[in-house]
Amino acid sequence: MRAWSGLLLVLVAGVVLTEAQRQLIRPEANACANRIKHASTFRNGNYYFFSWTHGPTRDHERDWLDARNICRKHCQDLVSLETQDEAAFVYQQMQHGNVKYVWTSGRKCNFDGCERADLQPPIVNGWFWSGSSARIPATNSTFGWRGDWSHTGGGNQAQPDNREFAETGTDEACIAVLNNFYNDGIKWHDVACHHVKPWVCEDSKELLTFARFNFPQANIP
Ligand SMILES: *[C@@H]1O[C@H](CO)[C@@H](O)[C@H](O)[C@H]1NC(C)=O
């Protein structure tokens, strides 16, 4: 009986959740309580995690969703670069570790529920930080900081260019930061989410609140 109701829940959830959300995992009490927290990565009330600075993950690369879920298990999410200050901090760590590229939580709204007029066309107006739900300014915005999109890429086009879609039909729906990969400095590129890369996690206020409420015995810091 238990097994049946569990299955039913999964089926119902599968219908309600979008493709992008369906495979997200929940945080785990012990993983959250024992998440890696280097003092030097405490900023704005958040701890960060750089996969290449931690022994067990030093040489690991993951696709975007796997990387996100590793973060989420630990009450974090992939990093969201809402400000120039935070972006500079992450670029500095990349430079320091001589890392070629990393995943961020940047995502293009290209799934069910993204039909809203203000998100069109998605390649210009559909970008957001999935870790914090903050919108990313339109890529052609002329007001304020509009991010660090590269002026070039594998096809010599300004980013985002959705190059892989033209070549293979796979949408470039995730944002990676590349470290001078195209002789372009440390810049943002739209990349197909199935590629594997090192990753950066950042505390998720939402997941920490969820976990602290649901696992009070874990004393999650
Ligand atoms: C940005 O691109 C969108 C969609 O192509 C267009 O409608 C809008 O006018 C552009 N804005 C600027 C400031 O160029």
The ligand as a Tripos MOL2 file, in Angstrom:
@<TRIPOS>MOLECULE
LIG
   14    14     1     0     0
SMALL
NO_CHARGES

@<TRIPOS>ATOM
      1 C1         16.7420   43.4990  -27.9090 C.3       1 LIG1
      2 O1         16.2820   42.4150  -28.7020 O.3       1 LIG1
      3 C2         14.8790   42.2910  -28.7310 C.3       1 LIG1
      4 C3         14.5090   41.0210  -29.4230 C.3       1 LIG1
      5 O2         15.2540   40.8070  -30.5920 O.3       1 LIG1
      6 C4         14.2860   43.5220  -29.3900 C.3       1 LIG1
      7 O3         12.8880   43.4260  -29.4200 O.3       1 LIG1
      8 C5         14.7120   44.7600  -28.6140 C.3       1 LIG1
      9 O4         14.2750   45.9160  -29.2690 O.3       1 LIG1
     10 C6         16.2210   44.8030  -28.4590 C.3       1 LIG1
     11 N1         16.5570   45.8960  -27.5540 N.am      1 LIG1
     12 C7         17.5740   46.7160  -27.7900 C.2       1 LIG1
     13 C8         17.8200   47.7380  -26.7350 C.3       1 LIG1
     14 O5         18.2690   46.6480  -28.7960 O.2       1 LIG1
@<TRIPOS>BOND
     1     1     2 1
     2     1    10 1
     3     2     3 1
     4     3     4 1
     5     3     6 1
     6     4     5 1
     7     6     7 1
     8     6     8 1
     9     8     9 1
    10     8    10 1
    11    10    11 1
    12    11    12 1
    13    12    13 1
    14    12    14 2
@<TRIPOS>SUBSTRUCTURE
     1 LIG1         1 GROUP 0 **** ****
